[in-house]
């Protein structure tokens, strides 16, 4: 089985790499790193699972390109996204983990033609991840005593630090968290019928203090998300026949 692990920024994948300050696991071994399509991909193994690891760069275009490359060029059969997000739901605090149950694009707007926000013809507003991978995540959280939230994650090519925009996204999409890559990755995986999972650790409150909070908590939140993805790899490794 070949699994894609993806983030948007270097900080979101760095914890997996040997040579980082505190690599997550000695069982995660990078065998080769190569450049393709103006990006770098790390070919790795976790026990007997083949892994392709990369960060895409920020935003929907780069993340869609990277996801498609991992699936079509490298032949990955599953994609796990690890990263950080801003909280929309006031119950989410910095450091909390949230697994996406649905993803949408809050900045996709052809409402002038009578369509609802986030919708284009022949598309859909919400894309849903693999139910099996969501079950695996919940099992990992329960077995390891980790608190895992779930909810709707909204994606857009904007770093949201505006309370009014945040409130509009919450009301329009019933969103719990916002970020800049998840829904575009979801669209690619859904179109190519590849199971995927999106995990985010909360790094800011998507408000007036977002720019300050984000820098301060990025590395901590990224490491928390990456550690959870690694625990999911262990679970997937033990249950390969189920996938």
ZABAGU-90784 format. One line per 2 residues: their letters; for each residue x, y, z of N, C-alpha, C. Coordinates in steps of 0.02 Angstrom, whole numbers, plus 50000, padded with zeros to 5 digits. Each point is the difference from the previous one (the first is absolute). Example, Ala and Ser with C-alpha at 12.3 -4.5 7.8 and 13.67 -1.06 7.14 Angstrom:
2
as	50660 49716 50390 49955 50059 50000 50045 50060 50000 | 49982 50053 49964 50042 50059 50003 49961 50055 50037
! end
This chain:
243
xx	50042 49940 50000 49958 50060 50000 50044 50062 50000 | 49983 50048 49958 50038 50062 49995 49955 50058 50024
xx	50024 50037 50049 49960 50051 50033 50033 50068 49992 | 49961 50050 49979 50024 50069 49997 49988 50033 50068
xx	50052 50034 50025 49993 50043 50059 50018 50070 49977 | 49955 50046 50012 50006 50066 49970 49986 50055 50051
xx	50038 50053 49995 49986 50062 50036 50004 50057 49951 | 49991 50061 50025 50005 50058 49956 50067 50037 50009
xx	50028 49997 50061 50060 50039 50016 50054 49953 50025 | 50064 50021 49996 50054 49958 50025 49990 49978 50072
xx	49974 50045 50042 49991 49984 50071 49951 49943 50010 | 49954 49989 49951 49949 49949 50008 50024 49930 49983
xx	50055 49994 49963 50027 49934 49985 50068 49987 50033 | 50032 50053 50024 50067 49994 50029 50004 49950 50057
xx	49949 49993 50044 50006 49952 50054 50010 49928 49977 | 49980 49983 49939 50009 49932 49975 50072 49986 49980
xx	50039 50051 49987 50065 49992 49967 50056 49988 50051 | 50039 49948 49988 50061 49990 50039 50046 50059 49986
xx	50028 50027 50052 50040 50060 49993 49964 50061 50027 | 49934 49993 50012 49965 50053 50035 50021 49998 50073
xx	49982 50052 50038 50023 50004 50069 49979 49939 50041 | 49938 49978 49989 49974 49941 50036 49957 49959 49953
xx	50031 49956 49959 49960 49959 49954 49949 49959 50039 | 49942 49991 49970 49945 49966 50035 50013 49926 50012
xx	50033 49968 49952 50007 49927 50005 50061 49976 49962 | 50038 49956 50031 50056 49969 49964 49976 49951 49947
xx	49935 49981 50002 49973 49955 49950 49981 50036 49936 | 50000 50066 50000 49984 50040 49941 50067 50018 49967
xx	50016 49967 49946 50066 50008 49969 49993 50024 49929 | 50031 50058 49986 50002 50026 49932 50056 49966 49961
xx	49982 49971 49943 50049 49965 49958 50029 50043 49945 | 49958 50047 49975 50021 50041 49943 49957 50063 49999
xx	50031 50055 49979 49963 50062 49990 50012 50023 49928 | 49947 50019 49966 50008 50020 49930 49953 50058 49983
xx	50019 50036 49949 49961 50057 49978 49958 49982 49939 | 49938 50021 50001 49955 49988 49943 49947 50055 50000
xx	49988 50029 49941 49949 50052 49995 50011 50059 50047 | 50063 50022 50006 50017 50057 50042 49985 49989 50074
xx	50003 49937 50021 49991 49984 50072 50046 49942 50018 | 50010 49991 50065 50042 49945 50025 49957 49948 50034
xx	50013 49938 49983 49964 49943 50028 50050 49953 50034 | 49981 49977 50060 50042 49954 50038 49969 49930 49995
xx	50037 49952 49974 49977 49931 49996 50024 49965 50063 | 49955 49973 50038 50016 49975 50067 49964 49934 50012
xx	50016 49970 50057 49965 49940 50023 49983 50009 50074 | 49942 49975 50018 49983 49991 50070 49986 49925 50008
xx	50048 49965 50030 49998 49927 50003 49995 49975 49928 | 49946 49965 49981 49997 49977 49931 49951 50040 49957
xx	49980 50059 50025 49959 50045 49960 50044 50047 49960 | 49985 50007 49935 50035 50050 49960 49967 50068 50011
xx	50041 50051 50008 49975 50067 50015 50029 50050 49949 | 49959 50045 49977 50023 50059 49963 49981 50061 50041
xx	50050 50039 50020 49991 50056 50045 50017 50065 49964 | 49958 50051 50006 50015 50064 49969 49959 50055 50032
xx	50026 50062 49996 49958 50058 50013 49989 50035 49933 | 49941 50029 49992 49979 50024 49935 50019 50072 49986
xx	50007 50039 50051 49999 50073 50001 49927 50021 50012 | 49991 50062 50022 49935 50022 50025 49951 50012 49943
xx	49937 49981 50011 49946 50019 49955 49971 49942 49961 | 49942 50013 49969 49962 49946 49967 50033 49975 49937
xx	50030 50044 49960 50031 49978 49938 50059 49954 50014 | 50046 50022 50043 50058 49959 50015 49981 49934 50032
xx	49951 50002 50045 49981 49938 50034 49966 49951 49953 | 49959 50025 49954 49969 49956 49950 50052 49969 49955
xx	50049 50040 49979 50054 49975 49957 50039 49945 50036 | 50017 50012 50063 50040 49951 50037 49960 49937 50013
xx	49937 50006 50019 49959 49941 50011 49994 49959 49936 | 49986 50033 49944 49994 49963 49936 50065 49966 49981
xx	50056 50033 50013 50065 49970 49985 50012 49938 50043 | 49984 50004 50063 50010 49943 50045 49958 49940 49979
xx	49940 50013 49976 49956 49945 49981 50016 49974 49930 | 50008 50046 49952 50008 49979 49930 50072 49982 49982
xx	50048 50041 50021 50070 49987 49982 50032 49948 50045 | 49988 50006 50066 50033 49954 50047 49956 49940 50017
xx	49937 50000 49980 49958 49941 50009 49976 49987 50070 | 49991 50053 50040 49976 49990 50068 49926 49978 50000
xx	49985 49956 50046 49933 49970 50004 49957 50029 50056 | 50029 50046 50038 49966 50031 50057 50037 50064 50015
xx	49964 50051 50025 50033 50063 50016 49978 50023 50070 | 50051 50015 50041 49989 50027 50067 50029 50070 50002
xx	49958 50049 50018 50023 50069 50003 50009 50021 50073 | 50057 50029 50015 50015 50022 50068 50019 50074 49998
xx	49969 50039 50044 50016 50071 50001 49965 50038 50054 | 49997 50065 49992 49970 50044 50050 49942 50038 49969
xx	49958 50028 50044 49941 50037 49977 49982 50053 50051 | 49958 50046 49979 49971 50049 50045 49932 49976 50025
xx	49985 50016 50062 49936 49980 50030 49945 50047 49978 | 49943 49972 49981 49938 50038 49989 49952 49984 50057
xx	49994 49937 50016 49959 49979 50057 50034 50024 50065 | 49966 50039 50041 50031 50028 50060 50021 49947 50051
xx	49974 49940 49993 50019 49947 50046 50069 49971 49985 | 50027 50015 49940 50066 49976 49982 50053 50048 50027
xx	50050 49971 50032 50054 50039 50029 50066 49983 49966 | 50050 50043 50008 50065 49989 49971 50029 49933 50024
xx	50023 49960 49952 50026 49933 50015 49950 49945 49990 | 49935 50015 49998 49949 49949 49990 50008 49968 49931
xx	49983 49936 49995 50001 49964 49937 49929 49994 49973 | 49993 50012 49934 49935 49992 49968 50008 49960 49936
xx	49959 49948 49993 49998 49960 49939 49941 50024 49958 | 50012 50011 49937 49947 50024 49956 49949 49946 49986
xx	49936 50015 50010 49946 49957 49979 49974 50021 49932 | 50008 50065 49984 49984 50028 49935 50049 50058 49988
xx	50012 50014 49936 50042 50057 49982 49966 50039 49945 | 50007 50067 50002 49969 50044 49951 50047 50057 49984
xx	49986 50036 49945 50039 50058 49979 49961 50064 50014 | 50020 50036 50052 49961 50058 50020 50009 50059 49953
xx	50051 50000 49958 50012 50056 49954 49978 49985 49929 | 49968 49944 49988 49975 49982 49934 49932 50032 49991
xx	49994 50049 49955 49941 50042 49999 49976 50015 49930 | 49947 49965 49978 49965 50020 49939 49926 50011 50018
xx	49991 50032 50057 49931 50014 50023 49964 50048 49952 | 50037 50037 49959 49968 50045 49952 49957 49961 49950
xx	50013 49935 49993 49961 49959 49954 49948 49958 50036 | 49986 50018 50063 49947 49966 50037 50021 49938 50036
xx	50066 49986 50003 50024 49940 50035 50019 50019 50072 | 49997 49952 50047 50020 50015 50068 50076 50007 50006
xx	50024 50034 50051 50073 50006 50011 50032 49931 50004 | 50058 49994 49969 50038 49938 50003 49982 49948 49948
xx	49953 50017 49955 49977 49952 49951 50016 50021 49929 | 50019 49952 49958 50004 50010 49928 49962 49944 49966
xx	49971 50011 49941 49965 49947 49965 50045 49938 49990 | 49971 49942 50009 50034 49935 49996 50048 49989 50059
xx	49997 50044 50048 50039 49991 50062 49953 49993 50058 | 50026 50009 50060 49958 49997 50060 50031 50045 50052
xx	49959 50023 50046 50024 50046 50051 50047 49964 50049 | 49980 49941 50022 50039 49963 50050 50028 49936 49971
xx	50062 49986 50016 50033 49936 49983 50015 49964 50065 | 49985 49936 50002 50007 49961 50062 50059 49952 49996
xx	50040 49996 50053 50057 49954 50001 49978 49928 50011 | 50048 49955 50000 49988 49929 50008 49969 49984 50068
xx	49941 49970 50003 49972 49980 50064 50045 49952 50038 | 50034 49955 49963 50045 49953 50032 50058 50035 50034
xx	50029 50050 49968 50055 50036 50031 49976 50042 50059 | 49940 50026 49996 49972 50035 50059 49991 49952 50058
xx	49979 49939 49986 49994 49949 50052 50067 49984 50031 | 50051 49992 49956 50068 49987 50025 50022 50056 50046
xx	49988 50062 49980 50020 50058 50041 49966 49998 50068 | 49936 49984 50001 49964 49998 50064 50025 49943 50044
xx	50019 49944 49969 50028 49944 50038 50067 50019 50030 | 50042 50033 49960 50066 50023 50025 49990 50048 50058
xx	49954 50047 49993 49989 50049 50054 49977 49965 50064 | 49953 49953 49992 49974 49965 50059 50055 49957 50033
xx	50037 49963 49960 50051 49955 50028 50057 50037 50033 | 50015 50060 49976 50058 50038 50026 49979 50056 50046
xx	49936 50005 50014 49977 50052 50045 50010 50070 49974 | 49992 50008 49933 50009 50065 49968 49932 50029 49986
xx	49989 50063 50015 49937 50032 49985 50000 50021 49926 | 49953 49974 49962 49994 50015 49929 49930 50027 49986
xx	49997 50061 49974 49936 50029 49978 49988 49981 49927 | 49939 50006 49977 49988 49994 49929 49951 50055 49979
xx	50000 50016 49936 49957 50053 49977 50016 50021 49929 | 49967 50053 49978 50007 50026 49932 50059 50048 49997
xx	50043 49989 49950 50057 50044 49989 49990 50038 49935 | 50007 50066 50003 49991 50043 49941 50068 50023 49976
xx	50009 49999 49934 50064 50016 49968 49992 50061 49955 | 50051 50042 49999 50000 50057 49954 50070 50028 49991
xx	50011 50036 49947 50065 50030 49986 50007 50067 50036 | 49986 49999 50064 50006 50059 50042 50019 49977 50071
xx	50046 50036 50031 50013 49989 50071 49950 50044 50038 | 49954 49969 50034 49945 50036 50031 50021 50028 50069
xx	49997 50066 50005 50013 50033 50064 49948 50056 50011 | 49941 49988 49973 49946 50049 50000 49938 49970 50034
xx	49980 50027 50057 49942 49971 50035 49936 49997 49958 | 49989 50050 49957 49939 50001 49960 50002 49944 49948
xx	50057 49991 49967 50006 49946 49951 49995 49932 50034 | 50031 49994 50058 49996 49938 50039 49928 49983 50017
xx	49960 50050 50021 49930 49989 50018 49960 49980 49939 | 50014 50030 49942 49965 49983 49938 50013 49927 49980
xx	50063 49979 50005 50018 49930 49983 49965 49952 50047 | 50000 50017 50064 49967 49956 50049 49926 49993 49985
xx	49967 50056 49985 49928 49998 49988 49983 49967 49933 | 50039 50015 49949 49984 49977 49932 50014 49925 49991
xx	50054 49976 50029 50021 49931 49988 49996 49956 50063 | 49977 50028 50056 49999 49963 50063 50070 49974 50017
xx	50050 50041 49984 50070 49978 50006 50024 50003 50073 | 50046 49956 50015 50033 49998 50065 50071 50027 49999
xx	50033 49993 49941 50069 50023 49994 50011 50022 49928 | 50051 50043 49990 50016 50025 49934 50075 49994 49987
xx	50016 49987 49937 50070 49994 49978 50003 50012 49926 | 50055 49981 49966 50011 50022 49932 50014 49943 49950
xx	49991 49937 50020 50017 49945 49954 49953 49940 50001 | 49966 49987 50054 49966 49936 50010 49949 49984 49946
xx	49956 50047 49983 49947 49985 49953 50026 49987 49930 | 50053 50035 49980 50028 49988 49933 50031 49931 49996
xx	50033 49978 50053 50026 49932 50003 49942 49950 49998 | 49947 50016 50036 49942 49956 50002 49968 49992 49931
xx	49995 50055 49962 49972 49996 49933 50040 49954 49955 | 50067 50005 50004 50043 49957 49960 49990 49926 50019
xx	50003 49986 50065 49993 49930 50022 49932 49972 49983 | 49948 50041 50008 49932 49978 49985 49993 49985 49925
xx	50027 50042 49958 49995 49990 49928 50037 49937 49977 | 50056 49985 50033 50040 49942 49981 49984 49939 50042
xx	49949 50006 50043 49974 49944 50040 50055 49969 50045 | 50038 50044 50032 50053 49980 50046 49979 50021 50071
xx	49999 49953 50047 49981 50018 50069 50048 50051 50030 | 49971 50047 50038 50042 50052 50029 49974 50018 50069
xx	50043 50035 50036 49984 50021 50068 50036 50066 50012 | 49966 50049 50030 50030 50065 50014 49996 50014 50075
xx	50059 50009 50029 50006 50015 50071 50032 50069 50008 | 49972 50039 50044 50028 50066 50015 50006 50010 50075
xx	50055 50032 50020 50008 50022 50069 49989 50076 50000 | 49963 50023 50048 49982 50071 50003 50061 50041 50021
xx	50017 50050 49957 50058 50042 50014 49982 50072 50016 | 49937 50019 49986 49979 50069 50012 49924 50003 50002
xx	49974 50058 50017 49927 50008 50007 49968 50035 49940 | 50039 50009 49945 49974 50031 49939 49967 50068 50015
xx	50033 50040 50042 49972 50065 50018 50055 50052 49998 | 49992 50054 50035 50049 50055 49996 50069 49980 50025
xx	50004 49949 50042 50064 49978 50025 50029 49942 49962 | 49970 49981 49942 50021 49940 49965 50072 50002 49977
xx	50023 50058 49975 50068 50003 49974 50051 49989 50056 | 49985 50024 50060 50045 49989 50056 49997 49928 50024
xx	49941 49974 50010 49991 49932 50025 50031 49949 49952 | 49991 50011 49935 50021 49951 49951 50075 49986 50005
xx	50041 50052 50000 50072 49991 50004 50020 49965 50065 | 49967 50018 50054 50020 49974 50065 49984 49926 50007
xx	49944 49978 49973 49977 49932 50013 50007 49953 49940 | 50025 50024 49943 50005 49959 49940 50038 49935 50012
xx	50060 50004 50027 50041 49940 50008 49969 49951 50050 | 49975 50027 50055 49970 49955 50050 49939 49965 49971
xx	49956 50037 49966 49940 49970 49972 50016 49951 49944 | 50050 50017 49959 50021 49955 49946 50025 49934 50028
xx	50038 50004 50053 50027 49938 50029 49944 49958 50029 | 49951 50031 50030 49944 49963 50028 49961 49964 49945
xx	49988 50034 49945 49965 49970 49943 50041 49943 49970 | 50065 50012 49990 50043 49949 49971 50004 49937 50043
xx	50003 50010 50066 50002 49942 50046 49938 49958 49993 | 49943 50032 49992 49938 49963 49992 49999 49961 49934
xx	50024 50031 49946 50003 49966 49936 50046 49939 50005 | 50055 50006 50036 50045 49943 50009 49964 49944 50038
xx	49961 50016 50050 49961 49949 50036 49949 49967 49953 | 49972 50039 49954 49955 49970 49950 50038 49952 49954
xx	50061 50018 49981 50040 49955 49959 50010 49933 50035 | 50014 50003 50064 50009 49938 50038 49937 49958 49999
xx	49943 50032 50007 49936 49965 49999 49987 49971 49930 | 50013 50040 49948 49990 49976 49932 50045 49941 49986
xx	50062 50005 50023 50049 49945 49990 49973 49935 50031 | 49969 50006 50057 49975 49940 50035 49936 49973 49970
xx	49967 50040 49958 49935 49980 49972 50001 50005 49923 | 50058 49986 49969 50006 50010 49927 49946 49963 49961
xx	49982 49942 50024 49951 49959 49962 49931 50034 49997 | 49988 50049 50043 49935 50034 50001 49996 50056 49949
x	50056 50016 49968 50001 50056 49953 50007 49974 49928
! end
